[in-house]
């Protein structure tokens, strides 16, 4: 105790100095918008880097454990390659094209017609056990990620980008009570009608709610539920989940359902940010509406 | 008592001059003269260090608040830092008057002309470097910020030197 007091009295000037500096710095980043955002971005960047370093170590351990699984995955990839090769051969026979160039041209042509581009990213940080869950991914402004872009995993919808820094982005997870999305059914390859709004109630990481389903819609258990094409964030028909349970008696004329999510949020590895190539064009149409 | 009162009054006067006059004297949208630094630079070294640090903090904060433009807390941060850093700097450059040479004691308003340049320039550069880069919170448009830093430093230095030779030097 005596030592502590003597330490404090020896360094009281330095302590006061640092105290004053900390106070003024806190004022600076707290009461001033520009400084707060810049500082937040910096810290976000630092946190992302630290997290990535930590993930690197964990990844290394996991990789050693998952070796067998990887071998199996590679085998299945070889199968995919084989079937693609068969497809290309069939295409060659069908069209009579024989050079690799003509096939490449064919794919390039179909590429120019697409509406969305997928940017692959790695998840560097992910939470699932809060009410408000967020995901950090390792692509940012540099890789043309922007706010309000959709994020999907190979199996289903993951979230929406809400904040972008130079090398990282923050994603509002679908497991976040403020995440909303309009959905529709899909049977086979045909899209059904728009049926309701996605909501997460914060209980289970594998289930979400589908609300505001019109009473006129008959919903069978096990129906595939996919994104509706009403926004420029997600392409129409991207899988979200399957109807698990129907809850009768919501608000007048509407009812709710539980859906089993097709994304496993515990094992997010690689995700894709969706860049809508025509978003600016569509938005500019809306902006051309004359003010009433 | 008389001396303390004079300190307080000159401090208030410089803060008001800074807020109402100097902040309006911006050249080419680039250089601002921070004349209230004179008060901090000439703050007596005999006073206890906590008083010096608190003065730097409070004066900075008052300029922040009264300016109604720049971010709150920025001058407070830089002012505290200035009061802290001038002690080691004075240790390096020492005193120029022969009367106090060797005793380690430095009288701030009893020095030769060039001495003020060596005292002011590093402190003003440090102050403005902190101020400019913390205001932007980045090095992003580096040459613009660097230009701002140099221009403001030079402007502040010139104005402070002129005021020093008129009012402060004995």
Interface residues (C-beta under 8 A of the other chain):
Chain A: X12 X13 X16 X17 X20 X21 X23 X24 X25 X26 X27 X28 X31 X32 X34 X35 X38 X39 X42
Chain B: X49 X50 X53 X54 X56 X57 X60 X61 X71 X72 X73 X74 X76 X77 X80 X81 X84 X134 X135 X136 X137 X138
